[in-house]
Amino acid sequence: MITKFKIFENIHNKSIYYKDLKDLVIGDYVIMKPENLYSNDFIYFIENNAGQIVNIMPPALFSVKYENIPTEITSFFKYADETKFNEKYFDIDEIVFMSKNKSDCELFLATKKYNL
């Protein structure tokens, strides 16, 4: 009897999705996992919604814009000048998934939700 094993790709390995900050492009969509201590509501929102990259600041920071932010967590998105309430800066190490298409991010979130 011959047994065949199929090697499955680990989708949680960050190196699959990006290599460096230079691979990020303004307009790409990302799923993030915040490393700093925030409220549970903020972490849940960030981990379960796709954001769009709107600014890149080398060597490792970039700004992500979100839509439909609940009012309870808008204070986490305020800038020093308090003009942009839907953007947040993240480090490149906080990326879980990135794509040029928002639909790819939504598919990733759906598979995560149903453990597929």
C-alpha positions in Angstrom: 0.0 0.0 0.0 1.3 3.4 -1.0 0.5 6.4 1.1 0.6 9.9 -0.4 0.9 13.0 1.7 -0.2 16.4 0.5 1.6 19.3 2.0 -0.7 22.2 2.9 0.3 25.8 2.8 0.3 27.6 6.2 -1.9 30.7 5.6 -0.9 32.3 8.9 2.8 32.6 7.8 3.3 36.3 7.2 6.1 35.7 4.7 3.6 34.4 2.3 1.9 37.7 2.0 4.6 40.3 2.1 8.4 40.6 2.0 9.1 44.2 2.9 7.6 47.7 3.2 8.7 48.3 -0.4 6.1 45.6 -1.5 3.3 47.8 0.0 1.5 50.1 -2.4 -0.9 52.9 -1.6 -4.3 51.6 -2.3 -3.6 48.0 -1.2 -5.9 46.4 1.3 -4.7 44.8 4.6 -5.9 42.8 7.5 -4.0 43.8 10.7 -3.3 42.3 14.1 -2.5 45.1 16.5 0.5 44.3 18.8 -0.1 47.2 21.2 -2.5 47.0 24.1 -5.9 48.4 23.0 -9.4 47.8 24.0 -11.0 44.5 23.0 -13.5 46.4 20.8 -10.8 48.1 18.9 -8.8 44.8 18.4 -11.9 43.0 17.2 -12.7 45.7 14.7 -9.2 45.8 13.3 -8.8 42.0 13.0 -12.2 41.6 11.3 -12.2 44.5 8.8 -10.1 45.2 5.8 -8.4 48.6 5.7 -6.8 50.5 2.8 -3.2 51.8 2.8 -3.3 55.5 2.3 0.3 56.6 3.4 3.6 54.9 3.7 6.3 56.2 6.0 9.7 54.3 5.8 11.3 52.5 7.4 8.3 50.5 8.8 5.2 52.6 9.3 2.1 53.0 7.1 -1.3 54.5 7.6 -4.5 52.4 7.1 -7.9 53.9 6.4 -11.0 52.2 7.7 -14.7 52.6 6.9 -17.8 52.3 9.2 -15.9 52.7 12.4 -18.1 52.2 15.5 -18.4 55.4 17.6 -17.1 53.6 20.7 -13.6 53.2 19.2 -13.2 56.4 17.1 -10.9 57.8 19.8 -8.2 55.3 18.7 -8.2 56.8 15.2 -7.5 60.4 16.2 -4.4 62.2 14.9 -2.6 64.9 16.8 -4.3 67.5 14.6 -7.6 65.7 15.0 -8.5 66.0 11.4 -8.5 62.3 10.3 -10.7 60.1 12.4 -10.6 57.0 10.2 -6.9 56.3 9.8 -4.4 54.6 12.1 -0.7 54.0 11.8 0.6 50.4 12.0 4.0 48.7 11.8 4.7 46.2 9.0 5.0 43.4 11.5 1.3 43.8 12.3 0.2 42.7 8.8 -1.7 39.4 8.7 -2.9 39.5 5.1 -2.6 41.9 2.2 -4.0 42.1 -1.3 -4.7 44.6 -4.1 -8.3 43.6 -4.0 -10.7 44.1 -1.1 -12.6 41.0 -2.1 -9.5 38.9 -1.4 -9.4 40.3 2.2 -13.1 39.6 2.7 -12.5 36.0 1.5 -9.6 35.7 4.0 -11.8 37.0 6.8 -14.6 34.6 5.9 -12.3 31.6 5.9 -10.9 32.7 9.3 -14.5 33.1 10.6 -15.5 29.6 9.6 -12.1 28.0 10.3 -11.7 26.8 6.7 
